[in-house]
Amino acid sequence: MHDYTHFRQMKDEFFGQDPHSPLTHEQRHDFDGLKYFDPNDALRLEIPVEEFAEKEIVQMQTSTGDVQTYEH
């Protein structure tokens, strides 16, 4: 199984079954999965990751209201 296939299955399960789904109860009842395009390897990008020379500490509020510290 490809990574994207597993990711799509997990997303569909979340949308269709999780109480935190953005869908209403009625929508979840009838939900049979999102419609996806087939993967296209010609559009795949592989690029090197470069770290910033100077790192900055930033704090961001999360969706739960907590504050998390990150390194930028």
C-alpha positions as CSV (number, residue, x, y, z in Angstrom):
1,M,0.0,0.0,0.0
2,H,1.3,3.5,-0.9
3,D,1.6,6.2,1.7
4,Y,-1.0,8.3,0.0
5,T,-3.5,5.4,0.0
6,H,-3.2,4.9,3.7
7,F,-3.4,8.7,4.2
8,R,-6.5,8.9,2.2
9,Q,-8.1,6.0,4.0
10,M,-7.3,7.6,7.4
11,K,-8.8,10.9,6.2
12,D,-12.0,9.2,4.9
13,E,-12.3,7.4,8.2
14,F,-12.0,10.6,10.1
15,F,-14.5,12.4,8.0
16,G,-17.0,9.5,8.1
17,Q,-16.7,8.4,11.7
18,D,-14.9,10.8,14.1
19,P,-17.0,13.0,16.3
20,H,-14.6,15.9,15.5
21,S,-15.3,15.5,11.8
22,P,-16.3,18.7,10.0
23,L,-19.3,16.9,8.6
24,T,-22.7,16.9,10.4
25,H,-24.1,13.6,11.8
26,E,-26.4,13.3,8.8
27,Q,-23.5,13.9,6.4
28,R,-21.3,11.3,8.1
29,H,-24.1,8.8,7.8
30,D,-24.2,9.1,4.0
31,F,-20.4,9.7,3.6
32,D,-18.7,7.1,1.4
33,G,-15.3,8.9,1.0
34,L,-13.8,11.9,-0.7
35,K,-13.1,11.9,-4.5
36,Y,-9.4,11.9,-5.3
37,F,-7.4,12.4,-8.5
38,D,-5.0,9.6,-9.3
39,P,-1.4,10.4,-8.3
40,N,0.8,11.9,-11.0
41,D,4.5,11.2,-10.6
42,A,5.3,13.9,-13.2
43,L,4.1,16.5,-10.6
44,R,6.2,15.1,-7.8
45,L,8.9,17.4,-6.4
46,E,11.9,16.3,-4.5
47,I,14.0,19.1,-3.1
48,P,16.7,19.4,-0.5
49,V,15.8,20.9,2.9
50,E,18.0,23.7,4.1
51,E,17.9,24.9,7.7
52,F,17.9,28.6,8.5
53,A,21.3,29.9,9.6
54,E,19.6,31.8,12.5
55,K,16.8,30.1,14.4
56,E,14.0,32.0,16.0
57,I,11.8,30.8,18.8
58,V,8.1,31.5,18.1
59,Q,5.0,30.7,20.2
60,M,1.8,29.8,18.4
61,Q,-1.7,29.1,19.8
62,T,-3.1,25.7,18.9
63,S,-6.6,24.8,18.0
64,T,-7.2,23.6,21.6
65,G,-6.2,27.0,23.0
66,D,-2.8,25.9,24.3
67,V,0.4,27.6,23.3
68,Q,3.2,25.7,21.7
69,T,6.8,26.8,21.3
70,Y,8.5,26.1,17.9
71,E,11.8,26.8,16.4
72,H,11.6,28.7,13.1
